[in-house]
Amino acid sequence: MNKPVNVADFRALARKRLPRMVFDYLEGGAEDERGLQHNRQVFDDVRFQPRRLVDISERDIRTTIFGKPLSAPIIIAPTGLNGVLWHEGDLALARAAARFGIPFILSTASTASIEAVAGAASGELWFQLYVVHRKLAEQLVKRALSAGYTTLVLTTDVGVNGKRERDIRNGFSLPMRYSARTVIDGVLHPRWSCDLLRHGVPQLANFASNEAQDAELQAALMSRQMDASFAWDDLAWLRDMWPHKLFIKGISRADDAERCIALGADGVILSNHGGRQLDSAIAPLEALESTTARISAPVLLDSGVRRGSDVVKAVAMGAKSVLLGRATLYGLAAAGEQGVDAVLEIMKDEIDRTLAQIGCPSISNLSKDYLWTGGGISLERACHAEIST
Ligand SMILES: Cc1cc2nc3c(=O)[nH]c(=O)nc-3n(C[C@H](O)[C@H](O)[C@H](O)COP(=O)(O)O)c2cc1C
């Protein structure tokens, strides 16, 4: 392939470099993967109605979240096992985000520790929390606080694991289990395999500390089950523990968003986990209008963002910023840190180009006015109507 020019090109390169079971882990969705397709479809179904004869000679794609500047309305989403895609993948993503001037969200299931990432990247770091066990959650939150993370993100859509049938069929797990098939898969992808042999199999780095060696915690970790009893009352417990900004991720409805804010959260992230949990969930974009109508706190959104124009659509519909999940992971898996840099630059260029094309010189001026609503019906209804045909 010539020089990759879009996220899809990086996806193709990632697919080439990674063994099938690793690419499937990165790419796969739950069950029939209709949610995965639907996340893309809703973005495709939103159309712009450009304004002409506007001075677009100078454009500004910067934004702020709680007064902190972002060079573009994008944030790198928390993703687990990044080191399986590229050696020290978390560090590569965090450094690229810092250079680009956007936050990086480190996953609880990272393969570099909270402290290692803080030591390697100078930019704004957020920490994503999975509550596997309360005691462990408390330790992780305290570690993130003392390592200087500025924002906590609680993920709420993994009470039980999604049924990812690609992973089940491939026997994908950490620690990796080797079979004749996985060995052949590795041999057919020598660049990835050589890296693994050179650097060793990545581990869930946040659980290697002394505190996490406690037998009760180890048992919780080994079962890989989240604490499924974590509910609204527990949010207050978490809120008390974390003195900085708190976002709740995995929200799909306006009433839940409202309740999060009433309980002290500073913002919500509309997300269906990139189609990896509940296959028939609505796409976050479909819940955006009703959510921003109910809360004035920042609403972020992810799931299905692959183009700068998707970012512009989400911001025009009321999102403060979007999170990139697979898009930056394709860059990482294809070409490491340079690949992440390239994907971020592509997104920036596409956002800027889209703004110019629709006649909107600044991201802060975006509104639904730039979107075609099919004769005055709400965008949420427009999404549903077009999808059902
Ligand atoms: C490989 C992979 C691993 C992920 N791991 C996590 C995780 O550890 N914590 C979390 O909150 N979300 C996780 N997610 C979900 C992302 O944060 C994000 O919601 C999703 O990727 C957005 O969809 P997109 O990939 O279509 O952009 C993961 C997603 C992928 C693709």
The ligand as a MOL file (V3000), in Angstrom:
LIG
                    3D

  0  0  0     0  0            999 V3000
M  V30 BEGIN CTAB
M  V30 COUNTS 31 33 0 0 0
M  V30 BEGIN ATOM
M  V30 1 C -9.6480 -3.2830 21.7860 0
M  V30 2 C -10.5530 -2.4750 22.6750 0
M  V30 3 C -10.3650 -2.4950 24.0530 0
M  V30 4 C -11.1820 -1.7080 24.8770 0
M  V30 5 N -10.9520 -1.6900 26.2290 0
M  V30 6 C -11.6590 -0.8390 27.0140 0
M  V30 7 C -11.3300 -0.6820 28.3890 0
M  V30 8 O -10.4090 -1.3030 28.8990 0
M  V30 9 N -12.0790 0.1860 29.1240 0
M  V30 10 C -13.1260 0.9120 28.5850 0
M  V30 11 O -13.7820 1.6870 29.2830 0
M  V30 12 N -13.4280 0.7990 27.2770 0
M  V30 13 C -12.7190 -0.0470 26.4900 0
M  V30 14 N -12.9970 -0.1300 25.1560 0
M  V30 15 C -14.0640 0.7440 24.5950 0
M  V30 16 C -13.4590 2.0930 24.1700 0
M  V30 17 O -13.1160 2.8660 25.2770 0
M  V30 18 C -14.4690 2.9000 23.3240 0
M  V30 19 O -15.6620 3.0290 24.0480 0
M  V30 20 C -14.7540 2.2550 21.9800 0
M  V30 21 O -13.5920 1.7130 21.4170 0
M  V30 22 C -15.3250 3.3090 21.0250 0
M  V30 23 O -15.6880 2.7340 19.8210 0
M  V30 24 P -14.7760 2.7710 18.5040 0
M  V30 25 O -13.7210 1.7170 18.7190 0
M  V30 26 O -15.7230 2.4180 17.4360 0
M  V30 27 O -14.1810 4.1400 18.3990 0
M  V30 28 C -12.2140 -0.9270 24.3090 0
M  V30 29 C -12.3750 -0.9070 22.9150 0
M  V30 30 C -11.5590 -1.6590 22.1100 0
M  V30 31 C -11.7570 -1.5840 20.6230 0
M  V30 END ATOM
M  V30 BEGIN BOND
M  V30 1 1 1 2
M  V30 2 1 2 3
M  V30 3 2 2 30
M  V30 4 2 3 4
M  V30 5 1 4 5
M  V30 6 1 4 28
M  V30 7 2 5 6
M  V30 8 1 6 7
M  V30 9 1 6 13
M  V30 10 2 7 8
M  V30 11 1 7 9
M  V30 12 1 9 10
M  V30 13 2 10 11
M  V30 14 1 10 12
M  V30 15 2 12 13
M  V30 16 1 13 14
M  V30 17 1 14 15
M  V30 18 1 14 28
M  V30 19 1 15 16
M  V30 20 1 16 17
M  V30 21 1 16 18
M  V30 22 1 18 19
M  V30 23 1 18 20
M  V30 24 1 20 21
M  V30 25 1 20 22
M  V30 26 1 22 23
M  V30 27 1 23 24
M  V30 28 2 24 25
M  V30 29 1 24 26
M  V30 30 1 24 27
M  V30 31 2 28 29
M  V30 32 1 29 30
M  V30 33 1 30 31
M  V30 END BOND
M  V30 END CTAB
M  END
